[in-house]
Amino acid sequence: MQKEIEVIADHYGMDNQINKTLEELGECAEALVEVASAWRVYKISKDVGSRQRFLNAVDHFAEESADAGIMLDQMAYLTKQEQ
């Protein structure tokens, strides 16, 4: 996996990957806000619909945090290359 991260990071370069990382971090933050909101509703209501909304939000957050993590790995690699 690390080799793939390096190949992709080298292909797109620092400028593109900074922008992509910021985008992915923003999406991750938005997904976490969804989790927090859904959790608050579920905690109060405990109904099936709010539970499903919470579980969907958790799944979405897992996807977005994985994407953000990959981009952070690429940025760690790229910034080391520039030192």
HUCORVEN-V57803 format. One record per residue. N is the residue number from 1. PSI is psi in degrees with one decimal (999 if undefined). OMEGA is omega in whole degrees, 0 to 359 (* if undefined). BURIAL is 1 if it has 24 or more other C-alpha atoms within 12 Angstrom, else 0. Layout:
N,PSI,OMEGA,BURIAL
N,PSI,OMEGA,BURIAL
This chain:
1,-39.5,181,0
2,-39.1,179,0
3,-40.9,177,0
4,-41.9,179,0
5,-44.4,181,1
6,-43.0,180,1
7,-46.2,180,0
8,-44.9,180,0
9,-44.3,179,1
10,-38.5,181,0
11,-47.8,185,0
12,-28.0,176,0
13,167.6,186,1
14,-50.8,185,1
15,-50.0,180,0
16,-40.9,184,0
17,-27.5,172,1
18,-49.1,180,1
19,-43.4,180,0
20,-38.4,178,1
21,-44.9,178,1
22,-40.6,178,0
23,-48.0,182,0
24,-37.3,177,1
25,-38.1,176,1
26,-42.8,178,0
27,-36.7,178,1
28,-43.9,179,1
29,-42.7,178,0
30,-40.3,179,0
31,-36.9,178,1
32,-36.1,175,1
33,-40.8,177,0
34,-42.3,178,1
35,-47.4,181,1
36,-44.0,180,0
37,-47.3,181,0
38,-37.3,179,1
39,-44.3,181,1
40,-42.1,179,0
41,-45.9,181,0
42,-40.4,181,0
43,-35.6,181,0
44,-46.3,190,0
45,-35.4,182,0
46,21.2,179,0
47,166.3,185,0
48,-41.8,181,0
49,-41.7,180,0
50,-31.8,176,0
51,-44.1,180,0
52,-39.7,177,0
53,-42.4,178,1
54,-47.0,180,1
55,-39.3,176,0
56,-41.3,179,0
57,-39.7,178,1
58,-43.8,178,1
59,-44.6,180,0
60,-42.7,178,1
61,-41.1,179,1
62,-42.9,179,0
63,-46.9,183,0
64,-36.9,179,1
65,-33.1,176,1
66,-44.6,178,0
67,-44.7,180,1
68,-40.1,180,1
69,-41.0,177,0
70,-44.3,180,1
71,-37.6,177,1
72,-37.4,175,1
73,-41.6,178,1
74,-41.3,180,1
75,-37.4,177,1
76,-43.7,178,0
77,-50.1,183,1
78,-41.3,181,1
79,-32.7,175,0
80,-36.2,181,0
81,-27.6,184,0
82,-6.2,182,0
83,999,*,0
